[in-house]
Amino acid sequence: MADLVLPQGLRESLASGRIHSAYLLSGPGETPRTAALQFVRALVCQGDPAGAPCDACPDCRRSAPGEPIPLDGTGKKGPLMRHVGDHPDLLWIERGADDTRVRIGQVRALQSALRLRGPEEGHRAAVVADAEWLNQESQNALLRLLEEPPRNTSLVLVTQSPAGLLATVRSRCQRISFDARKSAGALDEEARELALRLDDLPRLGVPQLLDWAEEYRGPRAIAAAGTNQLLATAASWLHARLAAAAEAGRTDLDGELRAFSTLQGCRKALAQRNANPQMVAERALLALRESQLG
């Protein structure tokens, strides 16, 4: 992903110098996360970052990513947040390895860190990865930062799908979507295998779907991450089918639209209501199968 070309909206921001206080990058796979990293590094680059950091100036050398420090949302086994490389003006938060969400303590720590410096010391940025795993309390805390952002500071939220975010959070962000159909590298190998399995849905019976959903049993942090990957891949897969059906002149799209609505509800239940991952997977798979049988 080192040669990732940033989407036009981000490149225009860098080229014009009109940097928004908040961005929301969404899409499947690692592409949105990689783009967020490249974008915030370009924000502090002293070279000509119209599309990517120069990787030669002092700021680029400081922000060069190495082995990331594991985070812990409780602050007991690791830090609540980390820097990008060792650049003091670039911060990053995400779920801890054993966490089922980005915790409010991490958001509050980010708020405190961003309000420490004076506004005259150059641009700063913070990436909130795994933003779909912010519960409502954490989103409300983040909303206060979005409503009154510190000067010369940008927040970059990264999510596989924005459906689980509050409308008030989404409305305060410049939204950038990554479409798997237009980017061959947008889906990682696991997601590609999931998409192939989804193609077989009409040929699967209910018992086989229940067996599939059983794959999302186990420790909740691991099971929830797997179910979230299923939901994100399914949403991209279904979006592509909707687009193809519309291009073919089909008008009977109610089944696909109902399934899409079900997927959004599943994502909210998983992230905000601590729903059982296996039960969420069952609900999603059954809805997707029904949409293809209609």
N, C-alpha and C positions, 0 to 999 in steps of 0.2 A: 504493500500500500504506500510505499515511499513516494511513488510517482503519481499519487492521486492528484487529479486536477480539481481544484475547488469549484463548486457550482457558481454560476454567474452572480448570484446575489452577494455572496461573500467576496468574490473577486472585485465587484464594483465597490463595495464598502472599502476595501483596502486601497484600491486605485484612487478613489475620490477623497479618502480621508474622512468620510462621513460614517463614523462608527456608531452603531446603535448601542443602547445600554443593555439590550438583551436579545439573544437569538435562541431559537428552538430548532434543533436539527433532529430530524426523525427519519427512520427507515430501517430496513432489516440488515442483519449482519454487522460487521465491524466498520463499515464505511462512514456512518455519521460520527462515530467516536474518533476515527482517524482524522476526519475532516476538522473536528473540533480542536484536536491537538495541533494540527497544521495551522489552523486559523489563529489560535491564540499566540502561537510562536511568531507568526507573521505580524501580529499586532505590535510586538515589541522589537521586531527586526529593524536594524539600522540601515539595511541595504535597500533594495527595491522590491518589496514584498507584494507585487501586484497579484501573484498567484500562489506563492509559496515562500517560506523563510529562505534567506540566502544561505544559511548554514555556515557563513564565514565570519560574520561580525561578532563582537563580544557577546551581545545579547543572545544570538543564535547558539553560540557555543555553550552559554550557560543554560539555555532551555533545551539542549539536546537530550532527548529522553534516554534514560538508561533502564536498568532493572527497577520496576516500580516498587515502592515501599508498600507492603500490605497494610490496609487500613482496618480499623476495628471501630464499629459504630459506638461502642461503649467506652472506648479510650483505655481499656484495660490491657489488651494484648498488642496494641499498636496505636498510631496516631489517628485522630479524627479526620485529618486531611493531609495532603502532601503538596509539595511544589512540583511544577513541571521541570524536570531536570533539577537544577538547584537555583532556578531563577526566582528572586524574591517577589516579583510582581505577577507571577502566574501560579494560581492555586487550583487544586483538583480534589473533588470529593466523589465518592462512589460507595456502593454497598461494601461492607466488610465481608470477608470470606464466609463467615458463619451467620451473616445477618439476612433477614428476610425483607429488609427495607433500608433506605437511606434514613438515618435517624435524625430527630430534631436537634439533638446535641451537635451533630455535624453542621447543620444549617446555621445554628447559633454561633458556632465557632467560626464559620465562614463570615458571618455578619461582623463579628468582632474584628477579625483580621482585616477585612476590607475597609473598616472605618478607622483604622489606626493611623494611617499616613495622611500627610497633607495632600491637597489636590494638585500641587505644582510639580510633583515628582515624576510625571510621565504616565503612560497608560498602564492600566492593570486589567487583568481578566481572571475569571474563575470559571471552571468547567464543573457542572453538576451532571456527571454521568449517571446512568441508571435512573434517570428522572422519573420513569414510570413507577419506581419503587418508593417514591415520596408519598407518605400517607397524608391525609387531609391536614393534620396538625402541622406537619413539616412544610406542606405547600403554603399554608397560611403564614408561617414564619418567613418563608422565601418570598411571599407576596409583598411583605413589608419592605424587603430589600429591592424588589422590582419597582415598587411605587416610589421609593425615594433612594435611587441608586447613588452611591458616592460619585463624585465628579471623576471623569476620565476612567471610568470602570465599566467593563462589559461582563455580563453573565452569559454563559453558553450552556443551555440545557440540552442534553442528549437523551433521546428515547427511541425505542423501536417503534412505538406508536404514541401519538399525543392524546389518545382517547382517555387515558387514566388521569390526565391533568385537569385541574379546575379551569373553567372557561376564563376566569379572571387572570390566571397565570398565562394561558395561551395568548390572550388578547394583548398582553404587554410585551410580547416577543415578536421579533422579525422571524417569520417561519421559513425554514428551508427543508424541503422534502427530498429524499433520495428514493428514486423509483427503481426497484430491482429489475424491471423489464428493460430499463435503459442503461443499466450498468452491469456488465457481465461479472464483475468482481464483487457485487453487492452482497451476494449470498455466500456464506462459507460452506464447507463441505457438508457439515451436519444439516444445514438448512436446505441444501440441494437434495439431500437424501429424503428429508421430510417432504419436500415438494413432490418428489417422485411417488412417495407413499400416498400423498393426498390425491394424486391422479387416479389411484386405484379405489378410491372411496366407493364409487357406485357398485363395485364388485364385492364389497365386504358386507358381511352380515352384522347384526347387532352384537352377537357374542364376540366376533373378532374385534369390533370397535372397543368393547369393554376390556378385552385383553390388551389392546393398544394403550388404553388409558391407564392400565395397571403399571405401565412403565414409569408413571409419574408418582409412584409411591416412594416412601423413605423419608429421610431427614428433610424438614420443610424447606430449608434454604436451597438445597440441591433440587428437590422436586419442583419448587416454585420457579426456579431459574429454567428448568427444562420445559415446564408448561408455558412459561412466558415466551420461550423460543418457538414452541409450537404455535402459539397464538399469533406471534408476529409473522412467522412464515405463512401461516394460513391466511392472514389478512392480505399479504402481498399476492399470494396465489389466487385468492378470490378476486382481488382487484383486477388482476390480469384477465381472469375469465369474464368479469363484468365488461371490461373494455372490449374484449374480443367479441362478446355477444352483441354489444351495442353497435360495433362496427359492421357486424353481419346483419344488422337490421332487426334483431330480436327486440320485442317490447315486453315479453312476459318474464321480467326479471325479479318478480316479487320474492321468489325463493332465495335467490342470491342476496337480495337486499336484507331479507330477514336474517339470514346467516351472518351477514356483515354486522348487523345490529347486535346479534347474540355475541359475536366475538368481542365487540366493544364492552358489552356488559360483563363478559368473562374477565377481561383485563382489569376492569374496575374492581370486581369482586376479589380477584387475586391480590391486587396491590393495596387496596384500601380497606377491605373487610376480612383479610386473613383467611380467605376461603380455602377449603381443602383442594390442593392442586389436582389430585386424581379426579375429584368430582367436577372440577372446572374443565379438565381435559375431556371427560365424558360428554359434558354438555356441549362443548365446542365441536367435537367430532360428530356427534349425532346431528347437530344443526347443519354442519357442512355436508354430511352424507345426504340429508333430506333435500338440501338445495340442489344437489346433482341428480337426484332421482326424479325431481319434478319435471 
